[in-house]
C-alpha cells in the first residue's frame, strides 16, 4: 500500500487499485506501473521498462511515453510524483509507504516533506547568525540534512560539489550579494538549485532571481509549510541535476577514450553522413568505417544510433548537422 500524493495505491490480487477502486489501465500501463512501484524513489531506465513489459518485442519509446501519460491521468499523479528523468527514464517519488497493515497518513505539506527521501543536503547561507541557526534547526527537525554558512566564501570553501546539494540563500549578505554567489555557481556549472530569501523583496528582485535560474523566491518571515514545500522541490531537483551531471561526465569520459579516428567517425555519423561519405572524407575504405563505427558504438555504450546522437549533444554541443 503506497500513498502517492492524494491517492492510496494498493495491489490486490495482482490488480492495481486506487482508494479501493480498480484502476482501468491497459495491461502494458499496469505492468509499467508495477515496475515503478517495485522501485520506489529510484530511477527506472527506459530500457528496463521496455524489456520488462515487452521482453520479446521491439517497441518504440514513444509507446512508453503514451503509457506513462495514461498512468498519470488514470492514477491522478502529477509530474513531480511520476517524474520524467530527461533522456534516461522515470522515477516514482513516494511521500509515504507501508505494508498492508500500515496506516497511511493523508499528506499535508509538512508531513509530505518529512517522508521525502533525504536526497540532498540543504545549505543555508545567511550572515544573520540567529536566522541561519533557526533555519538549520527547523530543517533538521523535519528530517533534512542541513548545514549553515555565514558567507558565500564559507559555503564555497566547504560545499561538496560531488554530492547532491541545494541552497537556501539570503539575497543580501555582508560581503557580497546572493546574486554574486548565484553567478559564481553558474560559472562553475555547479548543479545546485537555489531558493532565494529576503526580508525586503521587490518584484524586480524576484524577477531577476528567477530569470537567472533560481528555484524560488521567499520573503521573510517565511511560512513553515511553504518553506518545506519549496525546499522539498529543490531537493528533488538537486538529485535530478546531480544524476544528469554525473551521466554527462561519464559520457565525456567515454568519448575521451576514443581514438582520434574514432572521434572523426563519431562526428560524421551523428552529423548524418553515410558510411561511404565518411570513408571518402577520411580517405579509407567503407568497410574500415564500419569497423570504426562498431567500435564507437561499443566504447560509448550505445546500442542504437539515436543514443549516439543524444550523447553527441553532451560532447559536441556545437556540432553541425549535414545540410541537404
N, C-alpha and C positions, 0 to 999 in steps of 0.2 A: 504494500500500500504506500503510495507516494503522493505527497501534496505538491502540485505544480501550480504556483500562483493561487488562484481561487478554485482550482479543480482538484478533486481527490481521485486519483487514478489507481485502479486495482486490477489484478489479474485473477479472474475467476473461471476455473475450468478451462484454462488456456485462452480465454477471451478477455479482451480489454474492456473495462467499464469505467465510466466517468460518473462519480457520485451515485454509483449503483446501477446506472443505466448503460446498456450495451452500446459501445461506440460503433456507428455504422461505417466502418472503414473497409476499403478494399483489402484483399489478402496481402498484396505487397506492402501497402501502407501499414497494416497491422504488424507485419514482420519487421519492417524498418523501426517502428515504434518500440517493439520488444527488444531489438538490439540496442537501441539508445537507452532504454530503461535498465538494461543489464550493465551499462557502463556510465552510470550517473556521474555528472561533473567531469567526464573525461572526453577527450576528442575521439570521435569515431570517424575514420577517414572514408572518403567516397568509395575507395577500392574495397574496404572492409564491408561496407554496406552492400555494395553490388555483389560481392562474392557470397555474402550470407543469404541474400534474398534471391539472387539468380545465379546459383553456382554453376549451372551448365549452359548458360546463355550469355551472349554478348549484348549488353544493354547500354544504350546511350545515357550519358549523365543527366541529360535534360529530363528523362523519365524519373530519375531520383528526385530532382528538384520539384517536379509536379507532385509527387507523393509527399514530400516534406511540406509543401504548401497545403496539401489536403489535411495532413496531420494537424498543422497549426489551426486550421479553420474548424475542423471537427472537434478537436480536444480543447479549443479555446485558449491556445498558447500564443503568447506574444514572441517577438523575435529575440528578446532578452532571455526568455526561458528556453526556447528551442533555437539555439544560436547557430548561425552560419559562420564557420571559420573560413574566411575567404581563401579559395583555391585549395583547401585541404579537406574539409568535411563538416561535421556537425557535432554539437555538444548539447546535452540536456542538462541545464543548470537547475539543480534541485534546491528548494528552500527548506524542505522538511521531509524526512524519510523515516519509515518504520515498517515493521512486520505486520502481520495480520492482527496481532494482539496489541498493537501500539495505538494510542490515542493521538491523533494528529491535530495540533492546534491550528485553527484558521489563522492565516498570516496577517499580521499588521506590518506596517513599515518597519517598526523597530524589531519585531520578532523575526521578520523575514531576513533582515540583515544578520541577526545573530546566528542564523543557521546556514548562512552562505559560507562555503569553504574558504578558509583564510588563504586566498591565493596570492596575496601581495602584501608588502609592508607599506604602511602609510607613514610618510614623513611629514611632520608638522613644522613649518618654518615660520616663526613669528618672534620678533625681537622683544615682545612683552612677555616676560617670564611667567607671570601668573596665567595669562591667556594660553600660552603654549603648554604649560603643565596641566591646566584644566582640560584642554582638548585631548592631550595624550591619555590622561586618566579616563576620560569619557569614552574614548575609542577602545581602550584596553578593557574597560568594564563590559563592552559589547562583544568581547572575544576577538578583537582585532589587534594584530601586531602593529604597534605604533612607536615611533621614535621622534623626539623633539630636537629642533636645531634653532639656535638663536640668530643665525645669519645664513645668507646664501653660501658664503665661503665655507662655513662649518658643514653645511649639507654636502657641498661638492667634495669636501675632503673625506667624508665618512660614508657616503652613499655607495652601496654595492650595485654597480650598474649591470652586473651579470645576473641579477635576480629581479623578478617582477616587483615593481615599485610604483606608487602613485604619490602625488604631492598635494598637501593642503597648505596653500601658500598665501601669506599676507601680502597685499599689494604694496604697502608702504613699509619698508624696512629702514633701519637706521643708516646702514652703509650703502645700500642700493635698493632699487625697486624690485618688486616681484617680476615685473616685465623684463628686467635685465637678466634675471635668472632664467626666465622662460626662453629668452633669446639665446642664452648660453647653452641650454639643453637642446634647443633646435639645432644649434651649430654643431653640437656633438652627436646629433642624430640619436639622442637617448630616448628610448621608447617609454616615456614616463608621462601618463595623463596628469593634468594639473587642474585642481579645483582652487580657484582664487577666493579669497575672503577679504573683506574690508569693513571698517567701521563707518565709512562715509563714501559709499559708492555712488557713482553717477552713471547715467545711461551711456555716455561716451566711453567711460572707463570699461564698462561691461562689454560694450560692442568691440572695443579694442582687444580685450582679452579673448573673446570668442573668435574673432577673426584670426587671431594668432594661434588658434587651436586649443584654447582652454576647454576643459570638460564641462565646467560650470562656474558660476559666479555667485557667491553667497555674501549676504550683508549681516554683519554682527549687530546685535546678538542673534545667533543662529538657532532656529528651531531644531530640537534634537532629532525628531523624526526625519526632517528634511536633510539634515546633515548626514545622518546614517544612510539614507536612501542614496544621496549623491555620492558619498564615499563608496558605497557598495557597488554602484555602477562603475566608478573609476577603478576599483579593484579588479572587476571582471575585465574591463578594457585593458588594464595593465597586463593581465595574464595573456590575453589575446595578442597584444602588441609584442610582448616578450616572445611568445611562441613563433610569431611571424618573423621577428628579427632573427631568432635562432635558426629558423628554417632558411632564411635568406643567406645567413652566414655559412650554413652548411653547403648551400648551392654554390656560393662563391668559392668555397674550399675545393669542391669537386671540379669546378671549372679551371681553377688554377693548376690542377694536376693534369690537365690535358696537355698534350704536346702542341707545339706551335702549328703544325699541320692539322692536327685535330681541331684546334680552335678555328682555323680557316674554314674547315669543312662545316663546323658548327654554325659559323656565321652565314655561310652560304645556304645551309639547309633552312635555318629559321627565317632567312630573308625570302624564301620561296623559290629558290633556284633548283632546277632539276639536276640529277646526278651528272648527266653529260655536260651541262653548262658549268658546273663546278669543276669537273675534270678538265675542260678546255681552259678555264681561267687559271687553274693551278699547273697545267702542263703535264697531267698524269692520265693514266687510263681510267675509264669509267669504273672498272672492277675495283681499282685501287680506292676510289672514292667510296664505294660501297663498303669496303673493309673499314675505312676510317669512320664512316658513318655508324657502322655497327659498334665500333669501339667507343665512339662518343656516347651513344645511347647507353651502353653498358656502364661506362665510367660516371655518367651523370645520373644513373639510376632511373632512366626514363624507359617506359615500355611503349609509349605512343608519341607520335610527332607533336601532338598538341601539348604534351607535358614538357617537351623540349622548348617549345615556343613560350610557354609560361615561365620556364626558367630563364629564358633569354631576357625577359623583362627585368630580371634582377641583375644579371651580369652584363647585359648590353642595353642599358636604358635608352641610349641614343641611336640604336640600330636603325637602319633604313631598309624598308622592305623593297622588294623588286617592283619596279614600275612597269606598267603594261606598255 
